[in-house]
Amino acid sequence: MTLPAVVGVAAAAVAVVWWLLPLGGDEEGSASGPSGGASASRPPAAATKAAGGPVYTALPPACRTVSEATVERLVPGAERTSSGNNTFGYCGYGPSSGRGAERWLEIDSRLYSATGAITPVDSARRHFDIKWRLARQVTEERTVTLEEQPGLGDQAYRWFRVDRSRPLAIGEVAVRSGNVVITVRYTERTDGGTPSARQRQRSLEEAAAVAREVLRNLR
């Protein structure tokens, strides 16, 4: 499976910077933020829970967190790539040897542990907030909407963007549940330059549905 090169580079750049930034860091926002309303300038609020969410001790293999039926519906005849361990997991599905519809599904899972006096949940929360701020600063792709995703985990956002050089649209949903952060990206070709509102809605709904499925399969 070969994901679109520019999409892979942009996603990897965000992931690497997000992973390496210090927990106490507070980056300055970009001069012009993406669309999505005034609330897009701050991270999604954490759900009101006394314990801050569950604490997981290990991640299941990323490719086992989504059903074969879901994969076949979103990426028919897909080839799979995967990597990971107990604290990090990646699973990607794409067209088989250039055949079939040009669609891609990616699942990224990260488990955070305690760091000094910082609890596992606080560590995940801080990294989630950094991930949100980095999304607002991405320049390789054009953000159409970036906003809070209600009713999913302890914190969540949905992000729809388009590739600046290729006719690709990416629907992404990121969610934090306790000390785990899950990111689901669903990429497909656009019919023209600007994706329709229907494509945007479908892309984000599919990404959110996969994120819910992954959450249900956390142990």
C-alpha positions in Angstrom: 0.0 0.0 0.0 1.3 3.4 -0.9 -0.4 6.4 0.7 -0.3 9.7 -1.1 3.2 11.0 -0.6 2.3 14.5 0.4 -0.4 13.4 2.8 2.0 11.0 4.4 4.7 13.6 4.8 2.3 16.1 6.3 0.9 13.6 8.7 4.3 12.4 9.7 5.6 15.9 10.3 2.7 16.7 12.7 3.0 13.3 14.5 6.8 13.7 15.0 6.6 17.3 16.3 3.6 16.4 18.5 5.5 13.4 20.0 8.7 15.4 20.7 7.3 18.6 22.1 7.9 19.1 25.8 4.8 18.6 28.0 5.0 22.0 29.4 5.4 23.7 26.1 2.9 26.3 24.9 3.3 27.3 21.3 2.1 30.5 19.9 -0.9 30.1 17.6 -0.7 30.9 13.9 -1.5 34.3 12.6 -4.5 33.2 10.8 -6.3 30.1 12.2 -8.6 27.8 10.2 -12.3 28.1 9.8 -14.5 26.5 12.3 -15.7 29.3 14.5 -14.2 31.1 17.5 -13.9 27.8 19.5 -11.3 26.6 17.0 -8.7 28.7 18.8 -8.7 26.5 21.9 -8.5 22.8 22.5 -11.8 20.9 23.0 -12.8 20.9 26.6 -12.2 17.7 28.6 -15.4 15.9 29.7 -16.2 16.5 33.3 -15.1 13.3 35.0 -13.5 13.1 38.5 -10.8 10.7 37.4 -10.2 12.3 34.0 -11.0 9.1 32.2 -9.8 5.5 32.3 -6.1 4.4 32.6 -5.1 1.8 30.1 -1.9 -0.4 30.6 -1.4 -1.6 27.0 -2.8 -1.1 23.5 -4.3 -3.9 21.4 -2.8 -4.2 17.8 -4.2 -1.3 15.8 -5.4 -3.5 13.0 -7.5 -5.5 15.4 -9.4 -2.5 16.6 -11.5 -2.2 13.4 -13.6 -4.9 11.8 -13.0 -6.4 8.4 -16.5 -5.4 7.4 -15.7 -1.7 8.2 -12.4 -1.9 6.2 -14.1 -3.5 3.2 -16.8 -0.9 3.2 -14.4 2.0 3.3 -11.5 0.7 1.3 -12.6 -2.3 -0.8 -9.9 -4.9 -1.5 -7.4 -3.0 0.6 -3.8 -3.8 1.3 -2.7 -3.4 4.9 0.4 -2.1 6.6 0.9 -2.0 10.4 3.5 -1.4 13.1 3.5 -0.8 16.9 3.9 -2.2 20.3 2.1 -1.9 23.7 2.2 1.9 23.7 2.0 2.8 20.0 0.1 1.4 17.1 -0.4 2.2 13.5 -2.6 0.5 10.9 -3.1 1.7 7.3 -5.3 0.5 4.5 -5.0 1.5 0.9 -5.7 0.4 -2.7 -4.3 -3.1 -3.6 -1.5 -2.7 -6.1 -3.0 0.4 -7.7 -6.4 -1.3 -8.2 -9.7 -0.2 -6.9 -11.0 3.2 -5.6 -8.4 5.6 -4.4 -9.2 5.6 -0.7 -7.1 5.3 2.4 -7.8 4.6 6.1 -5.3 5.2 8.8 -5.5 4.5 12.5 -2.9 5.8 15.0 -3.0 4.9 18.7 -0.8 6.2 21.5 -0.7 5.3 25.1 0.8 7.7 27.7 2.3 6.8 31.0 3.2 8.9 34.0 6.1 11.4 33.6 7.4 12.4 37.0 4.5 14.0 38.9 2.4 14.1 35.8 -0.3 11.3 35.7 -0.9 9.2 32.6 -4.2 11.0 31.9 -2.6 14.5 32.3 0.2 13.4 30.0 -2.3 12.3 27.3 -4.3 15.5 27.8 -1.3 17.7 27.3 -0.3 15.9 24.2 -3.8 16.0 22.8 -3.8 19.8 23.3 -0.5 20.1 21.5 -1.9 18.0 18.7 -4.8 20.4 18.3 -2.5 23.4 18.2 -0.3 21.8 15.6 -3.3 21.1 13.4 -4.1 24.8 13.4 -0.6 25.5 12.0 -0.4 23.0 9.2 0.5 24.6 5.9 1.0 21.6 3.6 -2.8 21.1 3.4 -5.7 23.6 3.4 -8.0 23.3 6.3 -11.7 23.6 5.5 -13.0 23.0 9.0 -11.4 22.2 12.4 -13.8 22.0 15.4 -14.7 20.1 18.5 -16.3 16.6 18.0 -18.9 16.2 20.7 -19.9 12.9 22.4 -16.7 11.1 21.7 -14.3 10.0 24.5 -13.0 12.6 27.0 -11.8 15.1 24.3 -12.2 15.0 20.5 -12.0 17.1 17.4 -12.8 16.7 13.7 -10.7 18.1 11.0 -11.4 18.3 7.3 -8.7 19.4 4.9 -7.6 19.2 1.3 -4.2 18.6 -0.3 -2.8 21.7 -1.9 -1.2 19.8 -4.8 -3.4 16.8 -5.4 -7.2 16.2 -5.6 -7.3 14.6 -2.1 -9.6 15.3 0.8 -8.8 14.1 4.3 -11.3 13.7 7.1 -9.6 13.2 10.5 -11.0 12.6 14.0 -8.8 12.6 17.0 -10.0 11.5 20.4 -8.6 11.1 23.9 -9.9 8.5 26.2 -8.1 8.6 29.6 -4.4 8.1 28.8 -4.9 7.0 25.2 -5.1 9.3 22.1 -6.5 7.8 18.9 -6.3 9.5 15.5 -8.3 8.2 12.5 -7.8 9.6 9.0 -10.0 8.8 6.0 -8.6 10.0 2.7 -10.3 9.9 -0.7 -10.1 11.7 -4.1 -12.2 14.7 -4.7 -14.4 15.2 -7.8 -12.9 18.6 -8.4 -10.9 21.4 -6.8 -13.1 21.9 -3.7 -14.9 19.0 -2.0 -18.6 19.2 -1.7 -20.3 19.7 1.7 -21.7 16.1 1.3 -18.2 14.7 0.9 -17.0 16.6 3.9 -19.9 15.3 6.0 -19.4 11.7 4.9 -15.7 11.8 5.4 -15.9 13.1 8.9 -18.8 10.8 9.8 -16.8 7.7 8.6 -13.7 8.8 10.5 -15.8 9.3 13.7 -17.5 5.9 13.3 -14.1 4.2 13.0 -12.8 6.1 16.1 -15.8 4.8 18.1 -15.1 1.3 17.0 -11.5 1.6 18.0 -12.5 3.0 21.4 -14.8 0.0 22.0 -11.9 -2.3 21.4 -9.5 -0.8 23.9 -8.7 -3.1 26.8 
